[in-house]
Amino acid sequence: MKKVFVNGYGSIGSRITQFIAGDPDIELIGIGKYSPDDKVHDAISRGFGVYVPKNKIEQFKNFKISGTIEDTLEKCDLVIDASPGGNGYANKKNLYEPKNIQAIFQGGEKITGENAVADLIFNSRANYVEAFDKKYVMQGSCNVTGMGRILQPLKEKYGKKIKRFDATLLRRWADLEDYKTEVKDSIEWTRKPHHNDDVKNYMGKDTPLFIRAFKVPTRQMHVHSMDIRFNEAAPSSSEILELFKNEYGVATLYTAKGTKDIRDFAETTKFSFKDTNMIHIHADMLEVQDDIVKITYSDDQTGIVVPENHLLMQAMLFKRNKNDAFKHTEELFHMEEKKRILEEHFAQK
Ligand SMILES: NC(=O)c1ccc[n+]([C@@H]2O[C@H](COP(=O)([O-])OP(=O)(O)OC[C@H]3O[C@@H](n4cnc5c(N)ncnc54)[C@H](OP(=O)(O)O)[C@@H]3O)[C@@H](O)[C@H]2O)c1
């Protein structure tokens, strides 16, 4: 059985931990915590061993911790780094490389420049097998992950018939549980959004993708509005919807009024963490004009990357056949069931 450690127990780390704890192929060694707060109790109450940095052990004297991160990593085959964006590189240099362990990094890190954590961004829809022989891989961020679920099926079906993809990303300001971050009454633009290069890392440098990104004052998901321009008359709306009908992690909804509508429904149906783990194509917003398909979809910011981390872990640890890996992820995440429930609830009236 492979031994896995999750370093960081915030929005992403706590979700990953909860799911992989249920994976019979994995021995979850524990989680890394850096601040002595209520989340330590949360982790312990769920049965997870809590490990802390050696130099912070004194700060945790009132908690029943299991040991230090430095010592416990010696026993691990792979670490899932879920630290705040930008910390992954230091962790790689100080912890993972010296201990010779494989590591998965999250989307807030870099894959170019001197602080690059890896040379590959993972997207299960586009490059699953490329992670097989890698020691370090970065899981794309939530927006970057969601885009692969739209772009890859389009690329496979239409290839060179597509002239360009122009996408505007409306990004949530903060996560649901993140009460430390104030949601400002402002719309902020991002100069040179990282998403463009990140998506091209797994889709290919020559992908004709052009992204603009804005941060909007909400905690409820991201929305992408994308124009897909063809070199000829664009396919019909029904052909586009048919293309995504059986895509894993893509639901087609007709009657959602906004992202909170979907999140509230996810809460009533008791989806774990209120996550849908997928993107939702808003079919009522789909339009075809001459050579352009205009598609709008929402992207479950925290939930979408969690099954992706599980798929990536299977590729890196077991080199598991892609179909078997998806089946195994489905056993833990039940995304087909979630998709069915969402599509029924938000069906065309
Ligand atoms: N949130 C999202 O929707 C989302 C989606 C996709 C990707 N991501 C990416 O996932 C990563 C984590 O984001 P997040 O939203 O989960 O952040 P977060 O909620 O702020 O959690 C970060 C966690 O990392 C811990 N930590 C602090 N210093 C650390 C260190 N040096 N090494 C390891 N862990 C450390 C923190 O511990 P303490 O609390 O104990 O200090 C906290 O538990 C980022 O790269 C982010 O860009 C986030």
The ligand as an SDF file (V2000), in Angstrom:
LIG
                    3D

 48 52  0  0  0  0  0  0  0  0999 V2000
   -9.2470   27.4100   -2.9370 N   0  0  0  0  0  0  0  0  0  0  0  0
   -9.4910   27.0690   -4.1930 C   0  0  0  0  0  0  0  0  0  0  0  0
  -10.5950   27.1900   -4.6990 O   0  0  0  0  0  0  0  0  0  0  0  0
   -8.3880   26.5090   -5.0240 C   0  0  0  0  0  0  0  0  0  0  0  0
   -8.7330   25.8610   -6.1960 C   0  0  0  0  0  0  0  0  0  0  0  0
   -7.7280   25.2820   -6.9680 C   0  0  0  0  0  0  0  0  0  0  0  0
   -6.4160   25.3840   -6.5650 C   0  0  0  0  0  0  0  0  0  0  0  0
   -6.1070   26.0330   -5.4090 N   0  0  0  0  0  0  0  0  0  0  0  0
   -4.7050   26.0720   -5.0170 C   0  0  0  0  0  0  0  0  0  0  0  0
   -4.5100   25.1700   -3.9260 O   0  0  0  0  0  0  0  0  0  0  0  0
   -3.4830   25.6580   -3.0650 C   0  0  0  0  0  0  0  0  0  0  0  0
   -4.0400   25.7450   -1.6640 C   0  0  0  0  0  0  0  0  0  0  0  0
   -5.0990   26.6810   -1.6480 O   0  0  0  0  0  0  0  0  0  0  0  0
   -6.1580   26.7200   -0.4810 P   0  0  0  0  0  0  0  0  0  0  0  0
   -7.2660   27.5690   -0.9890 O   0  0  0  0  0  0  0  0  0  0  0  0
   -6.4700   25.3650    0.0240 O   0  0  0  0  0  0  0  0  0  0  0  0
   -5.3550   27.5450    0.6460 O   0  0  0  0  0  0  0  0  0  0  0  0
   -5.7410   27.7280    2.1610 P   0  0  0  0  0  0  0  0  0  0  0  0
   -7.1820   27.4400    2.3840 O   0  0  0  0  0  0  0  0  0  0  0  0
   -5.1840   29.0320    2.5710 O   0  0  0  0  0  0  0  0  0  0  0  0
   -4.9310   26.5740    2.9160 O   0  0  0  0  0  0  0  0  0  0  0  0
   -3.5450   26.5210    2.9210 C   0  0  0  0  0  0  0  0  0  0  0  0
   -3.0860   25.4910    3.9390 C   0  0  0  0  0  0  0  0  0  0  0  0
   -1.6760   25.3670    3.8540 O   0  0  0  0  0  0  0  0  0  0  0  0
   -1.1160   25.3900    5.1680 C   0  0  0  0  0  0  0  0  0  0  0  0
    0.2320   25.9410    5.1190 N   0  0  0  0  0  0  0  0  0  0  0  0
    0.7070   27.1420    5.5560 C   0  0  0  0  0  0  0  0  0  0  0  0
    2.0360   27.2170    5.2900 N   0  0  0  0  0  0  0  0  0  0  0  0
    2.3890   26.0620    4.6980 C   0  0  0  0  0  0  0  0  0  0  0  0
    3.5960   25.5380    4.2090 C   0  0  0  0  0  0  0  0  0  0  0  0
    4.7240   26.2410    4.2470 N   0  0  0  0  0  0  0  0  0  0  0  0
    3.5950   24.3010    3.6690 N   0  0  0  0  0  0  0  0  0  0  0  0
    2.4690   23.5580    3.5930 C   0  0  0  0  0  0  0  0  0  0  0  0
    1.2760   24.0030    4.0430 N   0  0  0  0  0  0  0  0  0  0  0  0
    1.2430   25.2350    4.5840 C   0  0  0  0  0  0  0  0  0  0  0  0
   -2.0670   26.2520    5.9830 C   0  0  0  0  0  0  0  0  0  0  0  0
   -1.8960   25.8360    7.3070 O   0  0  0  0  0  0  0  0  0  0  0  0
   -2.4360   26.6580    8.5600 P   0  0  0  0  0  0  0  0  0  0  0  0
   -3.8680   27.0080    8.2760 O   0  0  0  0  0  0  0  0  0  0  0  0
   -2.2800   25.6800    9.6430 O   0  0  0  0  0  0  0  0  0  0  0  0
   -1.5610   27.8570    8.6700 O   0  0  0  0  0  0  0  0  0  0  0  0
   -3.4230   25.8410    5.3720 C   0  0  0  0  0  0  0  0  0  0  0  0
   -3.8950   24.6890    6.0160 O   0  0  0  0  0  0  0  0  0  0  0  0
   -3.0140   26.9710   -3.6880 C   0  0  0  0  0  0  0  0  0  0  0  0
   -1.9370   26.7050   -4.5650 O   0  0  0  0  0  0  0  0  0  0  0  0
   -4.2130   27.4140   -4.4940 C   0  0  0  0  0  0  0  0  0  0  0  0
   -3.8800   28.2870   -5.5520 O   0  0  0  0  0  0  0  0  0  0  0  0
   -7.0580   26.5810   -4.6210 C   0  0  0  0  0  0  0  0  0  0  0  0
  1  2  1  0
  2  3  2  0
  2  4  1  0
  4  5  1  0
  4 48  2  0
  5  6  2  0
  6  7  1  0
  7  8  2  0
  8  9  1  0
  8 48  1  0
  9 10  1  0
  9 46  1  0
 10 11  1  0
 11 12  1  0
 11 44  1  0
 12 13  1  0
 13 14  1  0
 14 15  2  0
 14 16  1  0
 14 17  1  0
 17 18  1  0
 18 19  2  0
 18 20  1  0
 18 21  1  0
 21 22  1  0
 22 23  1  0
 23 24  1  0
 23 42  1  0
 24 25  1  0
 25 26  1  0
 25 36  1  0
 26 27  1  0
 26 35  1  0
 27 28  2  0
 28 29  1  0
 29 30  1  0
 29 35  2  0
 30 31  1  0
 30 32  2  0
 32 33  1  0
 33 34  2  0
 34 35  1  0
 36 37  1  0
 36 42  1  0
 37 38  1  0
 38 39  2  0
 38 40  1  0
 38 41  1  0
 42 43  1  0
 44 45  1  0
 44 46  1  0
 46 47  1  0
M  CHG  2   8   1  16  -1
M  END
$$$$
